[in-house]
Amino acid sequence: MGCTEWLEMNQKNKPQSNALATGILTLLTTGSYLAATLFDSGLSHQEWTFGRSQPAITFTLLVFHVTAVAGSIAAYLLLERYTKKQINYVLVACVTVGCIVGIAVPSNLIAVAFGRGLMGFAHGLAYPVVLVHGGEIIVKELRGIIMASVNFCIVSGVMLGSVFNSITEEGIPPYRLLGILGLVYMLLSVFLNYFLCYESPVFLVERKLDGQAIQSMIKLRNESNETWEIRNELTEIKTMLSEDELTSRSILQDGNLRPLVLIALGKLAAVLSFNYAINSIKYIVIDEALSQDHDTFSLATTVLMTIRLLGGMVGMFIVDLLGRRALVAVSSLSTGLLLTAIGITYLAADSLSSDVAMVILFACEVGSSLGLTFVPDVLCSEAFNTRKKVLSIVVVQLLENVLQVIIFAITFEWNFAVQDRYGGTLLVAGVPLVAIAYVLYQKLPETSKMSIRQARIEFYKRDGIVFGGSKNSVEVLYD
């Protein structure tokens, strides 16, 4: 497909990404609050921490992940009962209240904890909603790039939050500034949700609302009437649902364990490459190489997140071209090898030049941005049986939040200004990444340009897995 044809197809299918806009803007907003547990937030300069104990500050930061778990559980309870438009209004309400609290009382610990709790709940709720909705409405040729853009927006939010938090000069408190931006996003979200959010045909067909499913499909495919392509898609949806009806709801049966484990490994790899400990080492080393005083402003945070965004943008545009398997394997392997190499160097040598370390860490950031964080999200949208999808995605998200909490709780009080812990920390992250890269390369099927039914079947096969194409699957082979 040429560039012109791709652009025309993307423009024609614009209603599909528009339908996800409210959830994506929610994740962009909540991502800015997630930044506080991924990067040093300049806490010593934020008024809400003055005179507070370390455990109180730690809990206030981690409450985001705690309520994100609650939000994920709420997604499991709501997604099969209510339409996406209704759930989106819940998201908007939670984020709006959180933003108002941040604007009104940005320097009070209880208010900050309450606001972070609401943002975490919205984050945990929005993630499964967007992944399930996107997987069911997006055409197979564009599913990769659009679902990757979800993670791209989260990373964009993390960049905004990390940059605002690292500015320690007196002025507008970070949570007030983030609240103002969030309110702007939510105002836009209300209108987008009301006018452009179309329900998933899978959701409608499941409830025997075939007429509404046809109308929704016509709007999502930007057609004026029902076409043969739409009829074929709806027929495949009905076939998929009838196949899934024969299975149980257990996520450990009917072949679902394989995709669950593989995607969980992908999420583990993403957390190992992008967490508080690793990011703290990166920004301190790079600030030192750039002769930047990170006590006033961390230039490294801005540079690192810019690299991650640019690399992520490249990965977004090639995930449907090169495939999910190639991107995640190369991204995991390159990141793991670089982290292992620099970790061994720190352990073997008394010291390492900050300039040399900076170059290696920049390369590591490029490698991890190419697919390590967003490919698991793409796979979540297409790998699971419809009866097990929501719970499977929730379990994967729970794993991610628990891992981030454990890493942050252990390393938050470490002094990263000295290099004593660098070698061991980098090795603990790098070595598992290499092992995960090998497992994913060997076991992960290629699902680009497949319908969600075909992709699901590829994951459930015991053998004959597609590794590099879009071969049509013709039967379900459950374990």
C-alpha positions, 0 to 999 in steps of 0.5 A: 500500500502506497503512502497516498492510499494509506492516508486516504484509508486513514482519513476514511476511517477517522470516525474509529479513532474519534470514537476513542477520543474521550478515553484517550484524552482521559489517559493523557490527563491521568498520565501526567499524574502517573509521572510522579511515581516514574520520575523524581517529582522535586518533592522537596520543593512542593508545598504539600510535602512540607512537614509531612512524614516520608510514609505519608508522602509515599502513600500519597504518591502510590494512592494513584496505583491503588485506586487504578486497581479499583478502577480496573475492577470497576471496568470489569464490572461495568464494561459488559453492562453499560455502553462506552458512552455512559462509562466515558461520562464517569471518566470525565466526572472523575477527572474533572473533580480531580482537576478542580481539587488540584486547582483549588487546593494544590498544596494540601496533602489530603487534597493531593491524595484525593485528587491522585486517587480520582485520577488513578481510578479514572486511569484504571477504568479508562485503560480497559475501556479504550483497549476493548472498544478500540479492538472491536471497532478499528479496521485490521489495517489500522488497529496497530497504529491507533492502539499504539497511539493510546500508549503514546498519549499516556507517555505524552502525559507522563512527559508533561507531568515530569517536566512540570514536577521538575520545575522547582522555581516558585510559581504555579504549583504543578498540580494546579497547572496540571488541573487547568490542562486537564479541565481543558481536555475534559471540556473537549472530551464531553463534546467528543463523547456526545457527538462522536462516540459510537458503540462497538458492533460486537457489544450490540450484536452480543445483545441481539441489537443487529439493527443498531450494530449495522448503523454503528458500523456504517458510521464507524466505516464512514459509509452512507449505507450498508456495504458488502464489507460491512456485511462480511465484518458483521458475519464474522463478528457473529461467527466469533461470538457463537464460537466464544459462547461455547467456552467458559469465562475462566481466563485460565481455560480454553487456550486463554492462558497462552496469550495471557502469559505472553502479554503479561511478560510484555507488560513485565518487560515494559515495567522493567524498562520504565520505572522509578529506579531506572529513570532516576539513574538515567536522569541523574547520569544525564544531568551530570553529563550535561552539567545540569543541576537537577535540584533546580530543573532536570533537563535530562527528564525532558530529553529522555521523554522527548526521545521516548516520544519520537521513538514511539511515534516511529514505532506507531507508524511501523507496527502495522508494517513490520508487525508486533512480534518483530518490534517487541522482540527487537525493542526488548532485546536491545534494551535488555542488552544495553542495560545489562552491559552498562550494569556490568560496567558499573559493577566491574569499574570503580567509576564510569564516565557520565558522557559514555553512560549518557550515550548508552542510556540514550540508545537504551531509551531509543530501543525501549521506545520502539515497541516495548511499552505499546505493543502489549497494549496492541496485543491486549486489544486483539488477543483474547476471547470476547468472553474473557477479554475484559478480565484478561486485560484487567489482570494484565493492568493489575500486574503492571500497577502492582509491579510499579508499586513494588519498585517505587516502594523499595527504591523511593528512599534510595540515594541515586546520587551515588553509583553504588546501586547502579550496577545491580539495579540495571542488571536486575532490569536488563537480564530478565529483558533479554530472557523475555525477548527470547520467549516473545520471539519464539512464542508470539504469533504475528497478528498484524492485518488480521481481524480480531477473530483471526488474531484470537485464533492465532494466539490459541493455536498449539502449532502452525503459528503465523510468524510474519504475515497475515495468513487467514485462520480457518478454525479454532484450535483450543488447548 
